[in-house]
Amino acid sequence: MKKPPTIRDVSREAGVSVAVVSRVLNEGTGPVAPATRAKVVEVIDRLDYRPRAAARELQQKTGSAIGLMLADLTNPFFARLADRVVWEARTRGVHVVLLTTQEDPHLEAESIDTLIERSVGSVIATPAGGNVEKWRRLAELGINVVFVDREISELSEFDVVTIRNDVSAETATNHLIGLGHVRIGFISGPSDTSTGRVRVAGFRRAMETAGLPVDEELVHHIPFRGDAGSDAVGALLGLDEPPTAIIVGNTAQVRSALRRIKQSDIAVPRELSLVVFDDNPWTELVTPPLTVIRQPIDMLAVHSVDLAVGRAKGAISDQPRIIQVDAEFVRRSSSAPISQNAAAT
């Protein structure tokens, strides 16, 4: 069975961008030259393109609602991000439809289908790393997509708002190197996610710049859900030559990793220095207080909502926006100069 034409087919045949086709379909969302409009209309008629009524409606509403699809609301980072996005959207008179994918690509695919049927002008999402064609389908229907925290390399046409993950990991690593540590463990997210890859890349760059070898046994890519943080710490501490410092670059696994360290009776920071992504109220209350990479959640929310609402209203140019914000390094008591005992271990 032949697939019905999409807005991208119209765009390609008419030799214009998807945004121009969208403006032709939805009068009042942006200027279109008369000759260009006539050409687009001719292609629409020739291909017998029929945009979904819901997609036309959401554009006519100029973004009165946005979809927010986050990976895991049990992760405090995403819970706080959801709260800030809802607050920022409400200040702009925009409603939010909230969905969570629980880090499951299949649930993510179902959630994308759900948003296609809802009256949303844009979607702010943390992608699991797949479903490329599903995400493109949203764009084909005129639904703007803003990736926050993570991105998908195959979808370079989408807006992205994230922290400078490589720089943040590099900063954390340089901090520990400056304290005399040379065997540093790094626990990151899955390698098929942008944050998982880029944070490890920053770690490697810092080690290589300092002239230190990267022992692959010290690098762990682990899932965001479950208790893999504990297992990764156990594997690191069980090495013949364990690390004297660990960076937990997987925000969802910080508590699991910390629990295993406590159970192992390892003295922090005398025997093991520790740096974690991200900051939470409890990270300053534990003993010792944790050195952290504090992610600017407020700024992530502001930029994401600005892009989502602006795109839905046709107020932003076609060129995709890549916005990277700086995270803050906060030194506390869980990281310290390497002791003679730890160095000899």
C-alpha angles and dihedrals in degrees: 000000000000114000115239115252118266133214088259090058089054090047093051095045093047094044094234136110124271088247091059091051089049091053091051090052093046111043116211096031095099145333121286125181112245093239091049091048091051091050093050092048090050091053092046090054094044094050092039089230114184115188116208114265090231092056092051091047095051092053092048088053088058093224103316087159135027130196118234113199113181130179103233129354091195085070105088090218093061093040090056091043090053091051092051094045091052090049094048092047093050091053086059094047093252126135123220128222105202124205131168125206098194088223088291116135091203092053088045090056090051091048091053089053089050092053091050087063095046128084098250125140095200141006127224109198146168102216123217089219103262140058091086095162092046091055091048089052089061090054092047088058091054095257110140117225127207116186113210126195092353136041140194115234093213090059101060090147091072126089115252131199116186145134121262092266097178092050091047093052090045091052092051091048094047089051091057093042088053088056090057100262117143101164103062124168120214122200112191140167125272115307090235091066122079094231091050092052100038097048091053089048089056091049092051092048092053092049094047093046088054090050093246124139120240110230105208090212087068095057118081128181107195138171120269094230129057129028100302092125090067092048092049092051090048090052092049095048091046094060119113086240105028122195121266090213136028131200114202103205093170105088094196093056101049096101093046091049093047092049091056091049090052091048091051093059090232111160111235120236099358094063100015131022117211135201122177141188118249136025122239132170091257095051089075093045101054121090111281101020109241127251104230149184100232112209116215097236094171091057093046089054095045095050094043094051093043090055095043094050094039093051093048090053093047090241096127127070121250095256112104115247123226110194119184121182129195120253119215123243110219116190117207134156102292093082123060142152112293112267124226090245093053092045091054095047 
